[in-house]
Amino acid sequence: MTDLDSSMIFRVAQDLKTGKHGAFMAYIGEAYLVADTHNQYKLLQAFGDVFDRIYRDIRRNERIQERLSA
């Protein structure tokens, strides 16, 4: 499971859906976005570590971009 809040999870699912993390993860992101609450929970149980890692990557990239634009 993950400690991310719902907006963070949604953001990760959108990022996964782009396919830049591979086709399988794109399907996981898409599945999360269209799933009902019960199945979203199941996806987070199975792939929570991936959601956490991708969110950390998103935040790290944002911080880098902030430093570059400053």
Contacts in CASP RR format, 6 or more apart in sequence:
PFRMAT RR
TARGET T0000
AUTHOR 0000-0000-0000
METHOD contacts of the structure
MODEL  1
MTDLDSSMIFRVAQDLKTGKHGAFMAYIGEAYLVADTHNQYKLLQAFGDV
FDRIYRDIRRNERIQERLSA
1 44 0 8 1.000
1 45 0 8 1.000
1 48 0 8 1.000
2 9 0 8 1.000
2 44 0 8 1.000
2 48 0 8 1.000
2 49 0 8 1.000
2 51 0 8 1.000
2 52 0 8 1.000
3 52 0 8 1.000
4 12 0 8 1.000
4 51 0 8 1.000
4 52 0 8 1.000
4 55 0 8 1.000
8 55 0 8 1.000
9 32 0 8 1.000
9 44 0 8 1.000
9 51 0 8 1.000
10 33 0 8 1.000
11 55 0 8 1.000
11 58 0 8 1.000
12 29 0 8 1.000
12 51 0 8 1.000
12 54 0 8 1.000
12 55 0 8 1.000
12 58 0 8 1.000
13 29 0 8 1.000
13 30 0 8 1.000
13 32 0 8 1.000
13 33 0 8 1.000
13 51 0 8 1.000
14 29 0 8 1.000
14 33 0 8 1.000
15 21 0 8 1.000
15 54 0 8 1.000
15 58 0 8 1.000
16 25 0 8 1.000
16 26 0 8 1.000
16 28 0 8 1.000
16 29 0 8 1.000
16 30 0 8 1.000
16 32 0 8 1.000
16 50 0 8 1.000
16 54 0 8 1.000
17 26 0 8 1.000
17 29 0 8 1.000
17 30 0 8 1.000
17 33 0 8 1.000
18 26 0 8 1.000
19 25 0 8 1.000
19 26 0 8 1.000
21 54 0 8 1.000
25 50 0 8 1.000
28 43 0 8 1.000
28 47 0 8 1.000
28 50 0 8 1.000
31 39 0 8 1.000
31 43 0 8 1.000
32 40 0 8 1.000
32 43 0 8 1.000
32 44 0 8 1.000
35 43 0 8 1.000
44 51 0 8 1.000
END
